[in-house]
């Protein structure tokens, strides 16, 4: 509409025509400054154990990472000197697709009705761990529309999780950070005039359901490795294992399982559909299967339901198998549960008191019927003191019921130290146990454990154990006594790590690792996620052996430990590493010093001019003298500006231990401009 008097044009448009605003509230956001390093690196883990009556044994691991791809092998050495190879493989990761290809040994598993095995061959799997920030399950959304700039407040279970300024038009809030189970989400929109809109909705987040379009899979082809742990190169017949699941509409995840191979000289094949449903209350899981093992055919089915709320949790599983159902590792001749019932329920009765009930029934084809039931109560007396009491009943085939009970008192002293005191009772008699333990810190430090127990109809036992985690290794010593039998054991473990052309000693590396460099500065504290790990050595290096692969690990140095004659740049970096790979992390720390000298332009003295080096300026005296503070070692661009014009050249600061360096006479011959 045209207002000719005011010379304005007024437009009225439907809100839906405006640009839509999206707000992503993913529970874990990838740090913007995160850098995934793929530096060439290698590690060699080793351990040696000596035990009374058993002699010495050892173990080793070797891994090399090139462009983020890992070659790995492990081995053990028995007391008899026999060397047995462990897992050996090459892992090729593609984080952008969350796909992992494994050449060599890989553990396979498909579904509850399938088998588990160790194959040597080729495996292609979807690994969500390659992107820890990827949201694979459906999370609640909120949507609405506003006509003026407003403030959006988002609540989950009554707790404010985000405030966001949004523009007029439709908006959508995605991936609300909710825990698994039932709850409620809501939002409040306040415009500039104080008017509000409120909306609330219940939700149920299912951990086993994939978001729409998200897939999960694993395909394995190879030879079954047999005698693992006792044989190095012993393989069985070829096998194939596959499973694949895809999410649909955020409420259904459907897929299949299939596996085949030779078992005891006969062909076996087993497989069937799988499905997971997100219900208004709970999650429903369905699995079906059929099998052929030689001439024996079989079938199996599984139905599971789970519910998780803030006030109540429950779950139930029913599985049934025909007498000849088969899967890898479970031939038709093996015993199996023809019917299996599992159930659990738990609820907080009061704010500090919760009750849990669990039960199980197995009707085995050959062994017969077994059943068990247990009830447990957890009482939180204070923030540091808790009490657990439990009772159970177990009945085996053809046996009278066995009843048992136990009670445990737990106290947390803080800083990783805790103690417990327990008592047990059964038809065989009563017993008790007690202990105190301190866990290892993330960096260097001590841990210990003292424990004693007397179980019904068994000899009394005692254990004392101490462990030290240092910069170059981990060391453990223990002494135990069972009845009148004594035993002692000691273990030393460490690692050699190759990165940036240097070999460094370390405690064993578990996942990712990083070489932190503060060039030339000793004694600087290094931090991993705000936890002190250690200090740099004489070369300014610190190896941190405990990074999470593909995750944004925050590495930081203590700038207060850097001498005052050094200039410190950024003191924190967010680094990701590949699987069991290393990262070279340099911090910009440069020694600086005062520099003096005389400057000449050709044969003349640029008296009363100005010398500028790297943004720092010094007036030039009558004889050409200058003084500059905080210049680093090396070459610097310099400029002289004086009455005759501007001259540019380079100044080189030598690597000198003195706090002040006299450069003598420096000359500039490259005149760029003359003063008007």
VOTOR-55719 format. One record per residue (C-alpha): residue in one letter; z, x, y. Coordinates in steps of 0.001 Angstrom, whole numbers, plus 500000, padded with zeros to 6 digits. Layout:
BEGIN
AZXY/...
This chain:
BEGIN
X500000500000500000/X498984501316503450/X501506500985506312/X499312501421509410/X502236501367511842/X504137504125510025/X500930505857508926/X502241506085505346/X500928505160501915/X503389503637499441/X502551503892495746/X504256501907492999/X503690503157489451/X505115502223486092/X507741504728484859/X505763505266481661/X502924506812483685/X505123509679484900/X505365512972483049/X507802512921480150/X510825515240480223/X511911516925476981/X515361518429476474/X515928520500473311/X519577520780472253/X519079522788469052/X522488523894467724/X521473527565467808/X519058528649470497/X517064531849470119/X518172534278472861/X515333534776475316/X516010538497475483/X516007538969471699/X513719541699470356/X512806541907466651/X512540545602465768/X510492546861462803/X511248550564463030/X510461552694460000/X513773553389458279/X515379554001454902/X518819553909453325/X520506555303450231/X523743553577449207/X525951555247446612/X529331554691444999/X531442556592442474/X534292554973440541/X536923556593438389/X539246554526436198/X541967555474433749/X540776555083430190/X537172554394431255/X535982557610432849/X533634557796435814/X530765555462436697/X528496554992439647/X525864552917441362/X523089553517443858/X520600551585445975/X517513552841447758/X515491550909450293/X512708551828452689/X511441549529455458/X507949550024456915/X506738547554459566/X509382545103458383/X508391545270454693/X511029546459452232/X510710548548449077/X513970548439447121/X515497549524443825/X519003549801442418/X520648551484439455/X523986551919437725/X525403554873435836/X527803554045433016/X530782556154431880/X528567557454429060/X526013558726431576/X523484556051430707/X521362555075433727/X520263551434433946/X517806550175436548/X518786547127438539/X516482544992440660/X513288546641441911/X510811544976444235/X508706545091447356/X509382542309449866/X506752541334452432/X508085538964455095/X506136536815457555/X508760535432459986/X506217533353461938/X505493531308458785/X508926531792457212/X507113533014454114/X508296535771451772/X506165537484449125/X508070539468446500/X506327541899444165/X508628542864441325/X511962541428440226/X512965538059441697/X515549535431440746/X514004531998440222/X515576528561440472/X513878525202440905/X516047522049440700/X519235520730438995/X517254519854435868/X515438523199435777/X516341526637434569/X517315529877436268/X515767533189435373/X514813536688436441/X511071537342436524/X509154540542437173/X505906539560438835/X504799537826442031/X506858535302444009/X505864533351447116/X508688531379448747/X509553529594451970/X512573531390453417/X514240529590456320/X516455532653456771/X513454534426458313/X514015532246461387/X517734531417461686/X516967529311464774/X514542526966463036/X515824523395462641/X514740522253459179/X516714519025458848/X516198515911460977/X518642515741463878/X519296512694466087/X517230511988469208/X517848510014472358/X515168508528474603/X515032506541477834/X513407506281481253/X514639506619484840/X513115505802488233/X514807508483490368/X516128512039489935/X519304511776487842/X521980513702485973/X521962513253482187/X525239513669480244/X524893513858476450/X527896513194474167/X528319513796470420/X531339512063468869/X532780511625472351/X532445515309473299/X530191516337476195/X527608518806474833/X525075519050477675/X524461518194481320/X520876518252482515/X519134517404485810/X516003515393484959/X513068514135486992/X511949510474487212/X510007509162484235/X510540508898480488/X512753511498478800/X513602512513475255/X516576514539474043/X515782516287470760/X517815518085468090/X521263516962469139/X523805519518467821/X525613517390465245/X527472518298462085/X526340517010458702/X527565513513457990/X528221510403460061/X529013510155463755/X527817508750467051/X525703510030469948/X525488508660473457/X524225509474476906/X525112508544480466/X522513508721483279/X523753508856486892/X521268508659489756/X521719509862493344/X523250506494494342/X525947506573491637/X524298503975489412/X524723504634485702/X523009503754482442/X524821504143479122/X523462504164475590/X525203504819472250/X523960504988468666/X525450505944465284/X523798508629463181/X523951510152459724/X522725513746459320/X521651514639455764/X521661518312454780/X519300517834451808/X516563515982453731/X513859517950455518/X512513517014458933/X509107515340459130/X506348517772458142/X508716520595457107/X508060522023453647/X510090524112451234/X508572525837448231/X508766528591445660/X506091529836443249/X506926532528440691/X504665534081438065/X505723536984435901/X507465538232432795/X511056537281432046/X513293540310432361/X515763540458429488/X518814542618428949/X519443542877432701/X522411545168433274/X521995546935429935/X518230547585429759/X515928549086432401/X512497548038431164/X512793545166428728/X510585542142429315/X509879538901427521/X506859536607427543/X505149535395430758/X506599532420432655/X505648530276435626/X508126528465437872/X507238526259440844/X508885523780443162/X507688522195446391/X509299519666448767/X507936518064451965/X509743515953454560/X508344512560455571/X509384510504458613/X512804512221458743/X514136509932455989/X512394511036452784/X511833514419451200/X509598514296448138/X508385517000445833/X508081518257442302/X509319520905439889/X507393522606437114/X508100525505434788/X506503526827431624/X506653529794429303/X507260530947425764/X510718530513424282/X511528531843420813/X507816532088420057/X506903528511421038/X505332527122424200/X507557525191426590/X506727523125429657/X509122521120431806/X508793519346435138/X508945516170437158/X509349514601440605/X512223515106443049/X513227513008446046/X515961512901448678/X516593509848450876/X518539509692454134/X520477506419453988/X522318504696456838/X525472505904455085/X524985508919452907/X522222510752451100/X520586509831447791/X519045512502445521/X516784511664442587/X515316514004439956/X513275513164436900/X511836515420434223/X509946515501430959/X509606518476428631/X507784519747425579/X509214522609423523/X507013523303420486/X506864519890418804/X510038518549420429/X509677516277423472/X512453515375425848/X513362513772429143/X516117513993431737/X517184512315434937/X519682512893437725/X520995510553440407/X523331511788443125/X524895510243446207/X527018511884448892/X528773510632452001/X530422512688454730/X532294511204457669/X535144512389459833/X537508510056457963/X536175510079454417/X534020512136452057/X532693511077448687/X530093512121446158/X528909511132442708/X526325512520440286/X525022511020437031/X522848513175434765/X521392512265431413/X519302514254428919/X517714513420425601/X518765515572422638/X515584517687422808/X515129518127426563/X514218521730427418/X513927523993430461/X513586527736430941/X516652529369429475/X517592526108427720/X515463525536424594/X515478522213422775/X517791523709420163/X520571524524422650/X523555522254423228/X523475520191426422/X525276517269428082/X523620514047426958/X525574512358429729/X527334514009432635/X529397512228435294/X530768514019438355/X532664512466441226/X534819513419444188/X536488511724447127/X538607512998449967/X540245511665453093/X542709512792455776/X545708510511455276/X547401511768458421/X546314514258461078/X547769517198459131/X547542515822455591/X544469515309453395/X543972514181449809/X541101515064447434/X540281513609444017/X537762515172441606/X536677514146438125/X534136515141435493/X533015513842432091/X530604515729429806/X529316514221426592/X527831517261424828/X525296516783422055/X526984519211419658/X530409520061421105/X531507516505421838/X533268514877424797/X535232516738427463/X536856515274430568/X538870516517433508/X540477515040436583/X542330516727439432/X544059515576442590/X544855517918445463/X546867517492448644/X546582519833451644/X549356519806454226/X548974521733457453/X552536522343458645/X551632524504461666/X548554526356462872/X549544529277460626/X551438527594457775/X549889525318455163/X550879523922451786/X548671522960448825/X549779521011445764/X547546519939442875/X547763518202439516/X545144518147436752/X544403516691433333/X541904518211430895/X540862516994427471/X538549518831425104/X536824517537421953/X539406516555419350/X542292517853421472/X545331516304423061/X545283516058426861/X546420519149428787/X548337518568432016/X548864521144434729/X550181521451438246/X550338524111440892/X551707524505444407/X550861527192446953/X552351528086450312/X550017529969452675/X550925531754455896/X548574533476458318/X550138536314460316/X546986536842462399/X544668539842462707/X543419539320459146/X546833539398457458/X548065536538455274/X550525535840452474/X550807533254449719/X553451532096447260/X552572529848444330/X553987528166441250/X552272526671438181/X553434524369435402/X551827523268432129/X552780522347428589/X552941526072427764/X555566526667430446/X555872527613434094/X554758530581436126/X554493531902439612/X552540534262441823/X552799535821445232/X550926538241447384/X550168539603450796/X546806540905451944/X545008542216454988/X541214542002455207/X538944544774456440/X537973544723460124/X534333544601461160/X534485548237462238/X536743551059461103/X540176550268459715/X542459549563456775/X542911546760454278/X545454546240451536/X546594543795448877/X549852543447446964/X550044540797444250/X552226539834441316/X551869536942438863/X553483535457435782/X551240532961433997/X552386530672431150/X552324532414427747/X550943535613429305/X552346538992430283/X553397539560433875/X550829541302436073/X551009543293439272/X548377544769441578/X548480547144444494/X545320548000446379/X544498549858449571/X541098550297451215/X539875552295454183/X536601551711455979/X535545554718457994/X532440555770459912/X530961557569456896/X532205555622453907/X534502553097452304/X537318554191450005/X539415552068447676/X542341552871445378/X544196550395443183/X546952550346440612/X547629547448438245/X550130546695435518/X549799544074432783/X552879543888430591/X553550547532429731/X549947548674430323/X549122550628433471/X545681551119434986/X544449552933438068/X541071553021439752/X539506554726442761/X536109554141444377/X534281556011447104/X531122554517448597/X528838555558451401/X525267555755452574/X522640558070453999/X520361556425456544/X517035557742457831/X515830556460461184/X514047558067464135/X513557561216462048/X517305561752461692/X519505561431458605/X522970560035459247/X525966559400457009/X527412555894457072/X529426553426455095/X527195551320452794/X524606549214454585/X524493545601453415/X521815543799455416/X520293545107458643/X521441548229460470/X520933549844463867/X521077553336465324/X522581553042468785/X521693555972471019/X523475556961474209/X521597560252474667/X523900563247474961/X527125561279475526/X529921561479472961/X532779559008472497/X531091555889473892/X532327552722472182/X529750550525470499/X530169546769470029/X528514544271467698/X528873540688468920/X531810541809471093/X533621543466468156/X534224547221468457/X532424549104465673/X532912552786466486/X532106555595468931/X529056557781469425/X529027561273467913/X528268564567469653/X524562563708469851/X525299560299471358/X524456558373468154/X526324555536466446/X525102553827463280/X526050550158462901/X525511549068459253/X526257545351459389/X523597543424461331/X522304540003460276/X518547540168459552/X516257538177461875/X519265537054463919/X519973537985467521/X522717540623467154/X524333541517470476/X524755545288470737/X526739546639473641/X528167549940474832/X531358550542476803/X530076551726480174/X533592552814481159/X533324555534478484/X530263557095480158/X531158559992482517/X530894559324486209/X528026561791486647/X525763559573484522/X523728556625485718/X523988553630483343/X521242551031483014/X521476547899480881/X524584547986478662/X523692545119476277/X520663544390474096/X519946541551471659/X518292542976468557/X516938541492465331/X516120543539462236/X514026542786459134/X515565542385455681/X517698545488455052/X515721547302457729/X516794549407460664/X516437549251464430/X516444552088466932/X518351550921470016/X518381553262473009/X520521552625476060/X519309553952479397/X522007556475480272/X520884559413482390/X522860562273483805/X522554562514487573/X523549565181490057/X523431566168493735/X520340568129494725/X519956570391497783/X517193572655499070/X514698573425501803/X511375571614502223/X508147572978503690/X504834571256504479/X502297574009504172/X503658576768506395/X505520574426508754/X509055573033508737/X509166569197508874/X512270569349511046/X514138566099511692/X511850564183509364/X512850562240506255/X512542563057502539/X512366560117500115/X512725560553496310/X512804557543493955/X513954555264496771/X516708557644497906/X516355559168501375/X517703562262503100/X517252563368506712/X515633566792507084/X517475569359509151/X516145571832511701/X515545574456508998/X514094571905506524/X517343571433504618/X517914568192502621/X520594566677500331/X520093563937497724/X522637562310495417/X522291560838491891/X518933562270490824/X518197562376487095/X516786565322485164/X512994565654485210/X510093565082487610/X510339562671490537/X507825561433493119/X508740562658496608/X507489561944500125/X508047563737503415/X507577561783506622/X507751563745509917/X506066564055513279/X502786565443511920/X502328562759509269/X503143561940505629/X502993564345502711/X503496563479499037/X504433565797496158/X506748566083493107/X510274567449492774/X511564568672489406/X515302568579488673/X516224571081485911/X518587570341483012/X521591572102484472/X525259571579483657/X526310571979487283/X527220568883489276/X525112570125492222/X521773571918491925/X520087574024494631/X516306573735494245/X515646576459496796/X512469575989498825/X510063573233497734/X506610572867499235/X504302569918499889/X500584570528500485/X499073567061500002/X498976565441503472/X498002561770503279/X498092560603506882/X498800561846510371/X501119560119512783/X499232558279515580/
